[in-house]
Structure formats: structure tokens, C-alpha cells
Amino acid sequence: MNATITAHMNVFAHMNSGVCALARAYVCVCSILGNPEDPKYRSLKKSNKAVQTKLGKPEYVKLLKLAGFVEDRAADAYTCPPKQDLNKLRHARELLFGLLQSMPPKEGEQKAE
């Protein structure tokens, strides 16, 4: 994970665990944008435990699809095609970042600025 993504994740570390899926989707999008030619960042295996627990709910699958991911039934994965418009991913990154910034912190903690 590059330093920029790590820095963004540190901003979200204080937040309620309910935003974990949004943060994971944000990291996925940032990873693709940071490494657009690397296919390992473009596929999320449905059998992966982290994918199941953090992104497996229908509302998060919709978020991934809005960002440009498609369901690849043959590979049993969500994939972002190599020809995907990076502007769509940039817009998704901005949206996810805004959503994460607007989420309340865990009880008893202050929101990071």
C-alpha cells in the first residue's frame, strides 16, 4: 500500500467499525488508481474472507459496480476491467472520501481534522 493510501486510512482509523466497508472500497479504488496497469488490484475474489465480511453486502457491491467493477461469475470475483475509465474511479474515490469524512467517530473519540 502506498504512503498516500496509508495516510488516508490513518484518517479513518478512528471511525466507527460500521464504515469499514466504505474504507475498504476506498482502498480498492485508490489501489487501482495508484497502480492502473497492475491486474492484482483489479480483482476481488468473492471467496476471500475480507471481501465477504467487508464488502459482501449488497449495498457495497452496488458501490463497487458504480465505481466500475463488474461481477465475473466465471472467476467468482468482482473485477475492474483494464479498459475501465479512470475518471469514473476518480469520481468514486472522491465520493467515498467525502462519505468517510462525514461519518461520526467511535463513541468517546474525537473526529480527526
HELIX and SHEET records of a PDB file:
HELIX    1   1 ALA A    3  PHE A   12  1                                  10    
HELIX    2   2 SER A   17  VAL A   19  5                                   3    
HELIX    3   3 CYS A   20  GLY A   34  1                                  15    
HELIX    4   4 PRO A   39  TYR A   41  5                                   3    
HELIX    5   5 LYS A   49  LEU A   55  1                                   7    
HELIX    6   6 PRO A   58  LEU A   66  1                                   9    
HELIX    7   7 LEU A   86  SER A  102  1                                  17    
SHEET    1   A 3 SER A  43  LYS A  45  0                                        
SHEET    2   A 3 ALA A  77  THR A  79 -1                                        
SHEET    3   A 3 VAL A  70  ASP A  72 -1                                        
END                                                                             
